[in-house]
Amino acid sequence: MTDPSSFILANTERVFPPLVPEIALHLATEVVPLWRLTEEELAKHCDPPYWAFAWAGGQALARYVLDNPRVVAGKCVLDFGSGSGLVAIAAAMAGAKQVTAADIDRFAEAAIKLNAVNNRAVVSTTTSDLIGSDRNWSTILVGDMCYERPLAERLLDWLVERVAQGATVLLGDPGRSYFPRLGVEKLATYGVKTTRELEDREIRDTSVYALKASD
């Protein structure tokens, strides 16, 4: 079985995301080759390498957290669907008391650990599916997770429950198909430099939202 950390180190480079140059991540510099390698050689061992890219929603959310540390400072924070760990690392750098980065992909978990060490950030990880969990997170951060209907619906139902129980939920999203149009408050918008290999344009206007409790 392929060792996730070895695979990441062999197939990525140390990159600084355009919107968050304070943070260094192990990322793919070419999208197609890594995606094909993952599908062909590691199909039995891992999911598509979402962890290898700094997606627009995550960059915007990380930027917002670093610029507005009060949303995480001194708090227990969950970064859901963490991918590379960008948002979790930003939360740790902004003074969060405790940060948990959750991603069901074990390669993502390995990437998060490597990236956290590189940035001297204290971040714990889990590959458990946390939807439905009721823990002590006071702030939940979610970047770019509304790209698939079943997941988005299940996730948003749970997040609304968390808000009703007193948690703050912040969402970073560039306008994915299943992002909610109601029940959110826009906090900030950024122009995020991306690549046409991942997106349909080179700059994606990407916003950060606060999720509201249902009426």
C-alpha positions as CSV (number, residue, x, y, z in Angstrom):
1,M,0.0,0.0,0.0
2,T,1.3,3.4,-1.0
3,D,2.4,5.6,2.0
4,P,0.4,8.8,1.8
5,S,3.2,11.1,3.1
6,S,5.8,9.6,0.7
7,F,3.4,10.0,-2.2
8,I,2.7,13.7,-1.3
9,L,6.4,14.6,-0.9
10,A,7.2,12.9,-4.2
11,N,4.4,14.5,-6.3
12,T,3.9,18.0,-4.9
13,E,5.9,21.2,-4.5
14,R,6.0,23.7,-1.7
15,V,3.7,26.5,-2.9
16,F,2.3,29.7,-1.4
17,P,-1.4,30.2,-2.3
18,P,-1.9,33.5,-4.1
19,L,-4.5,34.9,-1.6
20,V,-2.7,33.5,1.5
21,P,1.0,33.9,0.9
22,E,1.7,33.6,4.6
23,I,1.1,29.8,4.4
24,A,3.2,27.2,2.6
25,L,1.4,24.1,1.3
26,H,2.4,20.9,-0.5
27,L,0.4,21.3,-3.7
28,A,0.3,20.0,-7.2
29,T,1.8,22.4,-9.8
30,E,0.2,20.5,-12.6
31,V,-3.4,19.3,-12.2
32,V,-3.8,16.6,-14.8
33,P,-0.7,14.5,-14.2
34,L,-1.4,14.1,-10.5
35,W,-5.1,13.4,-11.0
36,R,-4.2,10.7,-13.6
37,L,-1.6,9.2,-11.3
38,T,-4.1,9.0,-8.5
39,E,-6.7,7.4,-10.6
40,E,-4.5,4.9,-12.4
41,E,-2.0,3.9,-9.7
42,L,-3.8,4.6,-6.4
43,A,-7.4,3.9,-7.4
44,K,-7.7,1.3,-4.7
45,H,-6.2,3.4,-2.0
46,C,-7.4,7.0,-2.2
47,D,-10.0,9.5,-3.4
48,P,-9.3,12.1,-6.1
49,P,-6.5,14.4,-4.8
50,Y,-8.7,17.4,-3.7
51,W,-6.1,17.9,-1.0
52,A,-3.4,18.9,-3.6
53,F,-5.1,22.2,-4.6
54,A,-5.8,25.4,-2.8
55,W,-9.4,25.8,-3.9
56,A,-11.0,29.3,-4.1
57,G,-13.4,28.8,-1.2
58,G,-10.6,27.7,1.1
59,Q,-8.3,30.5,0.1
60,A,-11.0,33.1,0.7
61,L,-11.9,31.6,4.1
62,A,-8.3,31.4,5.2
63,R,-7.7,35.0,4.2
64,Y,-10.8,36.1,6.1
65,V,-9.7,34.2,9.3
66,L,-6.2,35.7,9.2
67,D,-7.6,39.2,8.7
68,N,-10.4,38.8,11.3
69,P,-8.8,36.6,14.0
70,R,-11.6,37.4,16.5
71,V,-13.7,34.7,14.8
72,V,-11.4,32.0,16.0
73,A,-9.1,33.4,18.7
74,G,-9.3,31.4,21.9
75,K,-11.9,29.1,20.5
76,C,-12.3,25.4,19.6
77,V,-12.4,25.3,15.8
78,L,-13.4,22.6,13.3
79,D,-12.2,22.9,9.7
80,F,-14.6,20.5,7.9
81,G,-13.5,19.0,4.6
82,S,-10.0,20.3,5.3
83,G,-8.2,19.1,2.2
84,S,-4.7,20.6,2.3
85,G,-5.3,22.0,5.8
86,L,-5.1,25.6,4.6
87,V,-8.1,26.9,6.6
88,A,-7.2,24.9,9.7
89,I,-3.6,26.3,9.6
90,A,-5.0,29.8,9.2
91,A,-7.2,29.3,12.3
92,A,-4.2,28.1,14.3
93,M,-2.1,31.0,13.2
94,A,-5.0,33.4,14.1
95,G,-4.9,32.2,17.7
96,A,-7.5,29.4,18.0
97,K,-7.4,27.5,21.2
98,Q,-7.8,24.2,19.5
99,V,-8.1,23.3,15.8
100,T,-9.4,20.0,14.4
101,A,-9.0,19.4,10.6
102,A,-11.5,16.8,9.4
103,D,-11.2,15.0,6.0
104,I,-12.3,11.4,5.3
105,D,-9.4,11.0,2.8
106,R,-6.3,9.5,4.5
107,F,-4.1,11.3,1.9
108,A,-5.6,14.6,3.0
109,E,-4.9,13.8,6.6
110,A,-1.3,13.1,5.7
111,A,-1.1,16.4,3.7
112,I,-2.6,18.3,6.6
113,K,0.0,17.0,9.0
114,L,2.8,17.8,6.7
115,N,1.5,21.3,6.0
116,A,0.9,22.0,9.7
117,V,4.4,21.1,10.6
118,N,5.8,23.2,7.8
119,N,3.9,26.2,9.1
120,R,4.5,25.5,12.8
121,A,0.8,25.2,13.4
122,V,-0.8,22.9,16.0
123,V,-3.6,21.1,14.3
124,S,-5.2,17.8,15.2
125,T,-6.7,15.6,12.4
126,T,-9.5,13.1,12.0
127,T,-10.8,11.0,9.1
128,S,-14.1,10.4,10.7
129,D,-17.3,11.5,9.1
130,L,-18.3,14.2,11.6
131,I,-21.7,15.1,10.1
132,G,-24.2,14.6,12.9
133,S,-21.6,15.0,15.6
134,D,-22.3,17.2,18.6
135,R,-19.0,18.3,20.0
136,N,-17.6,21.5,21.6
137,W,-16.7,23.4,18.5
138,S,-17.6,27.0,18.9
139,T,-16.5,27.9,15.3
140,I,-16.9,25.6,12.2
141,L,-15.2,26.6,9.0
142,V,-16.2,25.1,5.7
143,G,-14.5,25.9,2.4
144,D,-15.8,24.8,-1.1
145,M,-17.9,21.9,0.0
146,C,-21.1,22.6,-1.9
147,Y,-20.1,21.0,-5.2
148,E,-22.3,17.9,-4.9
149,R,-26.0,17.8,-4.0
150,P,-26.2,14.8,-1.6
151,L,-23.2,16.0,0.4
152,A,-24.2,19.7,0.4
153,E,-27.8,18.9,1.6
154,R,-26.6,16.6,4.4
155,L,-23.8,18.9,5.4
156,L,-26.0,22.1,5.5
157,D,-28.7,20.4,7.5
158,W,-26.1,19.5,10.2
159,L,-24.5,23.0,10.1
160,V,-27.8,24.7,10.6
161,E,-28.3,22.5,13.7
162,R,-24.9,23.5,15.0
163,V,-25.8,27.2,14.5
164,A,-29.0,26.7,16.4
165,Q,-26.9,25.2,19.3
166,G,-24.7,28.4,19.4
167,A,-21.9,27.6,17.0
168,T,-20.6,30.1,14.5
169,V,-20.4,28.6,11.0
170,L,-18.4,30.4,8.3
171,L,-18.5,29.2,4.6
172,G,-16.1,30.0,1.8
173,D,-17.6,29.5,-1.6
174,P,-17.1,30.8,-5.2
175,G,-20.7,30.1,-6.2
176,R,-20.8,26.3,-6.4
177,S,-24.0,24.8,-7.7
178,Y,-25.4,23.7,-4.4
179,F,-24.4,26.6,-2.2
180,P,-27.5,28.0,-0.3
181,R,-29.0,31.2,-1.7
182,L,-30.9,31.9,1.5
183,G,-30.0,31.7,5.2
184,V,-26.5,33.2,4.8
185,E,-24.9,36.6,5.4
186,K,-22.1,37.7,3.1
187,L,-19.1,39.0,5.1
188,A,-16.4,39.5,2.5
189,T,-15.6,38.9,-1.2
190,Y,-12.2,38.3,-2.7
191,G,-10.9,37.8,-6.3
192,V,-9.0,34.5,-6.1
193,K,-6.4,33.7,-8.7
194,T,-6.9,30.1,-9.9
195,T,-6.3,28.0,-13.0
196,R,-8.4,27.0,-15.9
197,E,-7.5,23.4,-15.2
198,L,-9.7,23.6,-12.1
199,E,-12.1,26.5,-12.8
200,D,-13.8,28.1,-15.7
201,R,-11.9,31.4,-15.3
202,E,-8.5,32.6,-14.0
203,I,-10.0,34.8,-11.3
204,R,-12.9,33.6,-9.2
205,D,-14.9,36.1,-7.1
206,T,-15.3,34.1,-3.9
207,S,-17.2,35.1,-0.8
208,V,-17.2,34.3,2.9
209,Y,-20.6,33.9,4.5
210,A,-22.0,33.4,8.0
211,L,-24.6,30.7,8.2
212,K,-27.8,31.8,10.0
213,A,-30.1,29.7,12.1
214,S,-33.3,28.6,10.5
215,D,-36.4,30.6,11.3
